[in-house]
Amino acid sequence: MMAVNYSTLRENLKKYCDAANQDLEPIIVTRKNGGNVVLISESEYNNLLENLYIRSDPEYYNKLLKSIEELKSGKTLRSELADE
């Protein structure tokens, strides 16, 4: 994670936006009077929202974890979809 002050960010906005997007690097923007903010890519933001949504439903989240464990342990069946 990278930290940069507001003035430096403003002077080099493209550079830091590129870092957030290309390297998926969160950038903490520090401010003199507090109230820091974090700059992240849209894809990271969407990923955070998706994870929050999935984890907000304990039943669904537990099913997902169980499915992952079954996949890792080889307890899966392979089947072909029929073409119509």
SVG drawing of the C-alpha trace seen along z (x, -y; Angstrom):
<svg xmlns="http://www.w3.org/2000/svg" viewBox="-33 -21 37 58">
<polyline fill="none" stroke="black" stroke-width="0.4" points="0.0,0.0 1.3,-3.4 0.7,-6.7 0.9,-10.1 -0.1,-13.6 -2.9,-15.5 -0.6,-18.0 1.6,-15.3 -1.4,-13.4 -2.8,-16.4 0.5,-17.2 0.8,-13.5 -2.8,-12.4 -2.3,-10.3 0.7,-8.5 -1.2,-7.5 -4.4,-6.6 -2.3,-4.4 -0.7,-2.7 -4.1,-2.1 -5.4,-0.5 -2.4,1.3 -0.8,2.5 -4.1,2.8 -2.2,0.6 -4.4,-1.1 -3.2,-4.7 -3.8,-6.4 -4.2,-10.1 -3.2,-11.9 -4.5,-15.3 -3.2,-17.9 -6.4,-18.1 -7.1,-14.4 -9.9,-12.8 -7.6,-10.7 -9.0,-8.9 -8.1,-5.8 -7.8,-5.7 -8.5,-2.3 -9.3,-1.0 -12.9,-0.5 -12.3,3.2 -11.0,3.4 -14.0,1.3 -16.4,3.7 -14.6,6.7 -15.0,5.2 -18.7,4.6 -19.2,8.1 -17.4,9.6 -19.4,7.5 -22.6,8.7 -21.6,12.4 -20.5,12.3 -23.6,10.4 -25.7,13.6 -24.1,16.2 -26.1,19.1 -24.9,18.4 -21.4,17.7 -21.2,21.0 -22.5,22.8 -19.8,21.1 -17.1,22.2 -18.4,25.8 -18.3,25.8 -14.8,24.6 -13.7,27.3 -15.5,30.0 -13.7,28.7 -10.3,28.8 -10.8,32.3 -12.0,33.6 -15.6,34.3 -17.0,33.0 -18.7,34.6 -18.0,33.5 -20.9,33.5 -21.5,32.3 -24.3,29.9 -26.5,31.1 -26.7,29.0 -30.2,28.4"/>
</svg>
